[in-house]
Amino acid sequence: MSVNRKLTELIKPVEGAEARVIEAMRYATMVGGKRIRPYLLMNSAAIFNVHDEYALRAAAAIEMLHCYSLVHDDLPAMDNSDLRRGKPTTHKQFDEATAILAGDGLLTMAFEVLSHPDTHPDGDVRAQLCHALAVSGGANGMVGGQMIDLLAENQQLDIGAITRLQRMKTGDIIAFSCEAGAILGHASKEQRHALIGYAHDLGLAFQIVDDLLDAEGDAAETGKPTGADAAAGKATFVSILGLDRARQQAKLLGDQAKAHLEIFGQKADALRWMSDFVINRKS
Amino acid sequence: MSVNRKLTELIKPVEGAEARVIEAMRYATMVGGKRIRPYLLMNSAAIFNVHDEYALRAAAAIEMLHCYSLVHDDLPAMDNSDLRRGKPTTHKQFDEATAILAGDGLLTMAFEVLSHPDTHPDGDVRAQLCHALAVSGGANGMVGGQMIDLLAENQQLDIGAITRLQRMKTGDIIAFSCEAGAILGHASKEQRHALIGYAHDLGLAFQIVDDLLDAEGDAAETGKPTGADAAAGKATFVSILGLDRARQQAKLLGDQAKAHLEIFGQKADALRWMSDFVINRKS
């Protein structure tokens, strides 16, 4: 997929003594993954006929941010995960200090890419991209969500608290992926809000399906141990709603997500497809 | 100092469950410190009569970035420091996971502040600020320098290698502090390069004085244990050059830094003062 090529191009190997951190950054972004955020960004941008190169650079930036969050989340002090998608996590493959720095480097590079003139000729667009990413990724977004998640172990969260947690932890960045397409495309306020609405419903559906897969999935298919949430005493959508209602809720959110896309007609078909994919995925 | 007020204003306490990470971010920025980077930014901006509020916001952003780097550098997997300026480091005051997240949050917020319209009405200026910060702070700047530093323990670095290390680890961000003033002030290329030249000499002088204070300073005055570099088997400017030549070299760099400022006349007096302060400081 072209975003992989762009990531490899942007995270250039170097000769200097700092080579190790750049190797770790490349490793962390090359582990694979579904590339859902880049897909959303590319296909949101396509609605507005955004130049491919602009969208691709922004897509690489959002994937850098996503991968930084995985590297830091996997650290011993956080989720303490040894494997991700069947491969050693970055701190296992390198070491903890290198993983911390690689995460910092990826987070920083996401902003470097977004603010570079090659991403859009209009400085105001670039500044808007940086600002939207920082808000979604910061202490009132992803970082805050991760904090809540860490504090939530063995706590009885209600459905409101867990929805807020997931909206911050994963939803805001998924929303950014769609919003970035709108920013690059000089979309109207109405169009921008429609995409953000779509993304928030999609993000929540995504998380519920994640919880369902954790509760009932096949470890070989999902590539990670199942039942981990229950073992950790974590409240999830499934532990609160039960399997059946969680499944219904995911389906409902998927339909709701698609309803936001009406104003775009056929141009949003790829985003509709993603909604179906998210609901029906088995891993 | 007004940058403290701006930091307190920008890192707003919240009511939600994520409050802890924001408390940790506030703690990490309020430990004190010399605020050299904000000083450089404010006084570089003043040369071009930049609006105080713009400079102050950018100054707060650079201090956020600096403090994030301290929080992550102090972590057990990195320098494993329990104290900073006589107070518990962030992971000691809170915990390791919170400190990792607080660092991530501060790094992200630095870009949020720089890209916000309140920092400058011209989007191109904001994008330039974000880009310059990302380059200075990333894998080819501060993060790369930190990687080299970690790998350098018990290695015999020569003077070229250690100069490059320090330029990346601390010099690039000091240079950004001055460059940001120039960007905010729509400075000419010549003016911008003069300020960057000043900052690079100043940054190196600063580091040599740091090594001198570590080798011969008084722990009560510097607020940190002395002789730590030698104990860690770290090559420093002092271990390579010896005390006398290191002292001469710092003085030379201080003078060289000031020579870059000639084109600005009296308007750069505050920056000249900083050069003298850096050379003569006792802590």
Interface residues (C-beta under 8 A of the other chain):
Chain A: V14 G16 A17 E18 R20 V21 I22 M25 Y68 H72 L75 A77 M78 D95 E96 A97 T98 I100 L101 G103 D104 G105 L107 T108 M109 F111 E112 L114 S115 H116 P117 D122 G123 D124 V125 R126 A127 Q128 C130 H131 L133 A134 V135 G137 G138 A139 N140 V143 G144 G145 Q146 M147 I148 L150 L151 A152 A161 R164 L165 M168
Chain B: V14 G16 A17 E18 R20 V21 I22 M25 Y68 H72 L75 A77 M78 D95 E96 A97 T98 I100 L101 G103 D104 G105 L107 T108 M109 F111 E112 L114 S115 H116 P117 D122 G123 D124 V125 R126 A127 Q128 C130 H131 L133 A134 V135 G137 G138 A139 N140 V143 G144 G145 Q146 M147 I148 L150 L151 A152 A161 R164 L165 M168
